[in-house]
């Protein structure tokens, strides 16, 4: 009887000491798998994986800061909206079976604008680099 009591006590202590996040279900993998079935380009996949990474960081933060499971369970819908926000109109309709709402259209337009701004910043940095190289060559 004593060995069973000792084993039971050890198991209870280990379960109490284990982080709560280990017992939580992360729905993001299922959403990503469903999205990957669509014909996504590299930028869309990169954006979706970035959203998933942010979501997982939020899960860890919610447990670390004592917010609990409810905080990250509510964040699941935020992750899904962010991930779906990178889909074009045809992909969106194929995924959801409906057309975008006004809010969803704005989210997609914001994604497109952000992508374009990042592309332009990279192009400007390239021009600056080439300009600096030309200045060095002239000297």
Backbone as CSV, one residue per row, in Angstrom:
resi,resn,N_x,N_y,N_z,CA_x,CA_y,CA_z,C_x,C_y,C_z
1,UNK,0.819,-1.196,0.000,0.000,0.000,0.000,0.859,1.255,0.000
2,UNK,1.946,1.236,0.753,2.826,2.391,0.814,3.438,2.721,-0.543
3,UNK,3.900,1.741,-1.330,4.482,2.086,-2.636,3.457,2.768,-3.555
4,UNK,2.201,2.322,-3.524,1.168,2.952,-4.356,0.901,4.384,-3.902
5,UNK,0.905,4.585,-2.588,0.699,5.933,-2.060,1.838,6.851,-2.476
6,UNK,3.068,6.342,-2.418,4.243,7.134,-2.803,4.191,7.475,-4.293
7,UNK,3.823,6.525,-5.112,3.723,6.752,-6.562,2.620,7.766,-6.852
8,UNK,1.485,7.602,-6.208,0.365,8.533,-6.405,0.726,9.951,-5.993
9,UNK,1.411,10.073,-4.865,1.833,11.388,-4.391,2.820,12.017,-5.362
10,UNK,3.756,11.220,-5.860,4.750,11.722,-6.823,4.066,12.203,-8.095
11,UNK,3.120,11.444,-8.592,2.394,11.823,-9.806,1.633,13.132,-9.588
12,UNK,0.980,13.270,-8.451,0.244,14.504,-8.160,1.172,15.707,-8.078
13,UNK,2.328,15.521,-7.463,3.297,16.621,-7.362,3.792,17.008,-8.749
14,UNK,4.099,16.022,-9.586,4.569,16.305,-10.945,3.497,17.002,-11.771
15,UNK,2.259,16.578,-11.643,1.169,17.212,-12.384,0.954,18.656,-11.930
16,UNK,1.086,18.886,-10.642,0.907,20.245,-10.126,2.050,21.156,-10.555
17,UNK,3.234,20.584,-10.692,4.406,21.383,-11.061,4.511,21.612,-12.561
18,UNK,3.861,20.769,-13.346,3.939,20.909,-14.809,3.265,22.199,-15.236
19,UNK,3.833,22.875,-16.245,3.206,24.110,-16.711,1.816,23.834,-17.274
20,UNK,0.921,24.738,-17.001,-0.455,24.575,-17.462,-0.540,24.592,-18.979
21,UNK,0.397,25.252,-19.632,0.358,25.366,-21.084,0.515,24.008,-21.763
22,UNK,1.147,23.043,-21.085,1.309,21.728,-21.692,-0.035,21.029,-21.877
23,UNK,-1.000,21.343,-21.058,-2.296,20.694,-21.128,-3.236,21.420,-22.086
24,UNK,-2.840,22.559,-22.602,-3.708,23.356,-23.462,-3.675,22.856,-24.900
25,UNK,-4.796,22.976,-25.542,-4.916,22.580,-26.932,-4.679,23.808,-27.807
26,UNK,-3.773,23.672,-28.773,-3.469,24.761,-29.698,-4.136,24.444,-31.030
27,UNK,-5.163,25.202,-31.345,-5.966,25.006,-32.550,-5.266,25.505,-33.809
28,UNK,-4.174,26.223,-33.674,-3.562,26.880,-34.825,-3.034,25.900,-35.874
29,UNK,-2.564,24.736,-35.452,-2.061,23.754,-36.424,-3.161,23.297,-37.378
30,UNK,-4.353,23.089,-36.857,-5.464,22.666,-37.713,-5.822,23.748,-38.718
31,UNK,-5.830,25.002,-38.287,-6.148,26.113,-39.190,-5.090,26.207,-40.276
32,UNK,-3.822,26.099,-39.899,-2.734,26.183,-40.874,-2.834,25.041,-41.880
33,UNK,-3.127,23.834,-41.426,-3.268,22.702,-42.352,-4.394,22.941,-43.353
34,UNK,-5.510,23.469,-42.877,-6.630,23.770,-43.791,-6.242,24.851,-44.782
35,UNK,-5.503,25.851,-44.333,-5.072,26.928,-45.222,-4.057,26.439,-46.249
36,UNK,-3.203,25.498,-45.869,-2.177,24.995,-46.778,-2.782,24.217,-47.943
37,UNK,-4.011,23.774,-47.801,-4.671,23.067,-48.901,-5.034,24.008,-50.041
38,UNK,-5.052,25.319,-49.747,-5.316,26.319,-50.775,-4.024,26.568,-51.552
39,UNK,-4.142,27.199,-52.699,-2.971,27.512,-53.515,-2.365,28.824,-53.021
40,UNK,-1.512,28.733,-51.988,-0.924,29.917,-51.358,0.466,30.187,-51.928
41,UNK,0.808,31.473,-52.030,2.164,31.796,-52.458,3.070,31.863,-51.224
42,UNK,4.348,32.045,-51.477,5.333,32.031,-50.400,5.092,33.140,-49.388
43,UNK,4.748,34.330,-49.870,4.501,35.444,-48.944,3.307,35.171,-48.045
44,UNK,2.261,34.554,-48.594,1.091,34.231,-47.781,1.459,33.199,-46.711
45,UNK,2.198,32.175,-47.103,2.614,31.159,-46.128,3.487,31.774,-45.041
46,UNK,4.404,32.638,-45.433,5.273,33.305,-44.467,4.439,34.124,-43.478
47,UNK,3.439,34.837,-43.976,2.581,35.658,-43.115,1.755,34.784,-42.165
48,UNK,1.249,33.677,-42.667,0.453,32.767,-41.835,1.315,32.170,-40.725
49,UNK,2.533,31.747,-41.066,3.412,31.175,-40.047,3.851,32.232,-39.036
50,UNK,3.980,33.477,-39.471,4.299,34.559,-38.539,3.144,34.770,-37.560
51,UNK,1.918,34.727,-38.075,0.740,34.853,-37.201,0.685,33.705,-36.198
52,UNK,1.008,32.503,-36.659,0.991,31.342,-35.774,2.066,31.476,-34.694
53,UNK,3.220,31.964,-35.080,4.291,32.166,-34.113,3.886,33.186,-33.050
54,UNK,3.266,34.279,-33.474,2.777,35.287,-32.524,1.719,34.694,-31.600
55,UNK,0.851,33.854,-32.159,-0.204,33.228,-31.359,0.402,32.304,-30.302
56,UNK,1.381,31.524,-30.692,2.017,30.620,-29.732,2.757,31.391,-28.643
57,UNK,3.348,32.506,-29.026,4.005,33.354,-28.033,2.964,33.907,-27.055
58,UNK,1.785,34.241,-27.569,0.712,34.736,-26.702,0.251,33.649,-25.731
59,UNK,0.180,32.407,-26.203,-0.207,31.297,-25.326,0.778,31.186,-24.167
60,UNK,2.064,31.192,-24.495,3.090,31.085,-23.450,3.017,32.282,-22.507
61,UNK,2.833,33.479,-23.069,2.764,34.696,-22.248,1.544,34.666,-21.327
62,UNK,0.414,34.173,-21.841,-0.796,34.155,-21.017,-0.624,33.256,-19.800
63,UNK,0.100,32.160,-19.958,0.337,31.282,-18.816,1.428,31.837,-17.914
64,UNK,2.430,32.427,-18.514,3.527,32.986,-17.709,3.041,34.150,-16.854
65,UNK,2.159,34.978,-17.421,1.662,36.154,-16.714,0.444,35.854,-15.842
66,UNK,-0.003,34.607,-15.837,-1.122,34.223,-14.983,-2.495,34.580,-15.541
67,UNK,-2.575,34.877,-16.841,-3.876,35.200,-17.440,-4.722,33.949,-17.639
68,UNK,-4.077,32.798,-17.748,-4.786,31.536,-17.855,-5.200,31.178,-19.262
69,UNK,-5.890,30.058,-19.342,-6.277,29.485,-20.637,-7.328,30.319,-21.364
70,UNK,-8.207,30.941,-20.636,-9.289,31.693,-21.274,-8.746,32.795,-22.179
71,UNK,-7.670,33.434,-21.772,-7.092,34.527,-22.567,-6.640,34.021,-23.922
72,UNK,-5.906,32.906,-23.950,-5.430,32.431,-25.250,-6.506,31.688,-26.028
73,UNK,-7.506,31.161,-25.350,-8.620,30.552,-26.085,-9.395,31.621,-26.843
74,UNK,-9.545,32.800,-26.240,-10.186,33.908,-26.946,-9.309,34.400,-28.080
75,UNK,-7.997,34.278,-27.915,-7.048,34.733,-28.936,-7.054,33.809,-30.155
76,UNK,-7.598,32.597,-30.041,-7.686,31.694,-31.189,-8.414,32.357,-32.352
77,UNK,-9.493,33.049,-32.062,-10.258,33.696,-33.134,-9.460,34.843,-33.742
78,UNK,-8.657,35.530,-32.936,-7.804,36.599,-33.465,-6.787,35.998,-34.427
79,UNK,-6.157,34.891,-34.026,-5.195,34.217,-34.905,-5.850,33.807,-36.222
80,UNK,-7.030,33.206,-36.126,-7.694,32.736,-37.341,-8.039,33.910,-38.260
81,UNK,-8.506,35.027,-37.711,-8.808,36.199,-38.540,-7.543,36.738,-39.199
82,UNK,-6.432,36.762,-38.455,-5.177,37.232,-39.026,-4.710,36.307,-40.144
83,UNK,-4.803,35.014,-39.927,-4.347,34.055,-40.922,-5.216,34.099,-42.179
84,UNK,-6.515,34.201,-42.002,-7.429,34.264,-43.141,-7.300,35.609,-43.851
85,UNK,-6.818,36.615,-43.132,-6.672,37.948,-43.703,-5.657,38.051,-44.815
86,UNK,-4.822,37.034,-45.008,-3.826,37.069,-46.079,-4.326,36.410,-47.363
87,UNK,-5.519,35.846,-47.328,-6.064,35.151,-48.498,-6.664,36.144,-49.490
88,UNK,-6.480,35.859,-50.783,-7.152,36.701,-51.779,-8.631,36.330,-51.817
89,UNK,-9.411,37.045,-52.612,-10.868,36.856,-52.598,-11.282,35.431,-52.957
90,UNK,-10.645,34.843,-53.975,-11.001,33.472,-54.375,-10.633,32.465,-53.292
91,UNK,-9.449,32.622,-52.719,-9.027,31.721,-51.643,-9.936,31.867,-50.430
92,UNK,-10.302,33.105,-50.124,-11.176,33.354,-48.976,-12.518,32.665,-49.171
93,UNK,-13.089,32.819,-50.364,-14.394,32.209,-50.622,-14.299,30.685,-50.587
94,UNK,-13.198,30.147,-51.101,-12.995,28.697,-51.075,-12.854,28.199,-49.641
95,UNK,-12.193,28.969,-48.796,-11.948,28.559,-47.415,-13.197,28.690,-46.545
96,UNK,-13.915,29.817,-46.695,-15.047,30.088,-45.815,-16.399,29.770,-46.435
97,UNK,-16.459,29.736,-47.774,-17.726,29.482,-48.443,-18.595,30.724,-48.588
98,UNK,-18.007,31.892,-48.362,-18.765,33.144,-48.464,-17.825,34.258,-48.906
99,UNK,-18.410,35.404,-49.241,-17.597,36.565,-49.598,-17.188,37.301,-48.322
100,UNK,-16.201,38.159,-48.438,-15.694,38.907,-47.284,-16.703,39.934,-46.780
101,UNK,-16.677,40.149,-45.497,-17.441,41.251,-44.909,-16.599,42.521,-45.075
102,UNK,-17.147,43.658,-44.699,-16.419,44.921,-44.809,-15.168,44.907,-43.929
103,UNK,-15.291,44.387,-42.712,-14.137,44.312,-41.807,-13.053,43.391,-42.372
104,UNK,-13.464,42.283,-42.929,-12.502,41.338,-43.495,-11.822,41.929,-44.727
105,UNK,-12.557,42.715,-45.503,-11.964,43.389,-46.659,-10.907,44.392,-46.212
106,UNK,-11.197,45.127,-45.139,-10.221,46.074,-44.606,-8.976,45.359,-44.092
107,UNK,-9.164,44.229,-43.439,-8.028,43.455,-42.937,-7.146,43.003,-44.105
108,UNK,-7.763,42.552,-45.198,-6.998,42.118,-46.363,-6.284,43.305,-47.015
109,UNK,-6.964,44.447,-47.125,-6.334,45.641,-47.696,-5.153,46.085,-46.838
110,UNK,-5.279,45.998,-45.527,-4.165,46.330,-44.631,-2.990,45.384,-44.850
111,UNK,-3.292,44.112,-45.042,-2.231,43.134,-45.325,-1.519,43.499,-46.624
112,UNK,-2.292,43.827,-47.663,-1.683,44.197,-48.947,-0.823,45.454,-48.815
113,UNK,-1.327,46.446,-48.092,-0.569,47.682,-47.892,0.718,47.416,-47.112
114,UNK,0.630,46.614,-46.087,1.816,46.288,-45.294,2.852,45.574,-46.147
115,UNK,2.395,44.651,-46.972,3.299,43.923,-47.861,3.967,44.877,-48.846
116,UNK,3.195,45.792,-49.405,3.742,46.757,-50.359,4.734,47.700,-49.688
117,UNK,4.444,48.137,-48.483,5.360,49.008,-47.745,6.674,48.283,-47.470
118,UNK,6.604,47.026,-47.075,7.822,46.251,-46.824,8.636,46.103,-48.106
119,UNK,7.972,45.874,-49.226,8.669,45.750,-50.508,9.343,47.063,-50.878
120,UNK,8.633,48.178,-50.695,9.195,49.485,-51.017,10.374,49.835,-50.106
121,UNK,10.286,49.495,-48.830,11.396,49.740,-47.914,12.635,48.953,-48.344
122,UNK,12.432,47.719,-48.756,13.565,46.907,-49.227,14.165,47.508,-50.494
123,UNK,13.310,48.006,-51.374,13.778,48.629,-52.612,14.557,49.913,-52.304
124,UNK,14.072,50.714,-51.371,14.772,51.941,-50.973,16.132,51.599,-50.366
125,UNK,16.171,50.597,-49.521,17.443,50.180,-48.917,18.422,49.731,-49.991
126,UNK,17.911,49.037,-51.009,18.769,48.596,-52.116,19.302,49.797,-52.888
127,UNK,18.434,50.797,-53.147,18.870,52.006,-53.847,19.925,52.755,-53.034
128,UNK,19.740,52.842,-51.728,20.716,53.507,-50.874,22.056,52.784,-50.917
129,UNK,22.006,51.467,-50.896,23.226,50.677,-50.946,23.950,50.911,-52.269
130,UNK,23.199,50.896,-53.369,23.811,51.136,-54.687,24.342,52.561,-54.789
131,UNK,23.634,53.531,-54.212,24.100,54.913,-54.201,25.396,55.053,-53.427
132,UNK,25.489,54.370,-52.298,26.710,54.413,-51.507,27.867,53.768,-52.266
133,UNK,27.600,52.695,-52.986,28.640,52.043,-53.787,29.114,52.965,-54.921
134,UNK,28.177,53.711,-55.540,28.564,54.635,-56.601,29.425,55.763,-56.050
135,UNK,29.116,56.261,-54.848,29.905,57.322,-54.228,31.327,56.844,-53.959
136,UNK,31.445,55.593,-53.519,32.770,55.023,-53.234,33.560,54.894,-54.529
137,UNK,32.911,54.483,-55.608,33.591,54.326,-56.892,34.061,55.659,-57.444
138,UNK,33.318,56.751,-57.238,33.672,58.065,-57.759,34.893,58.630,-57.048
139,UNK,35.108,58.247,-55.794,36.237,58.789,-55.036,37.471,58.116,-55.482
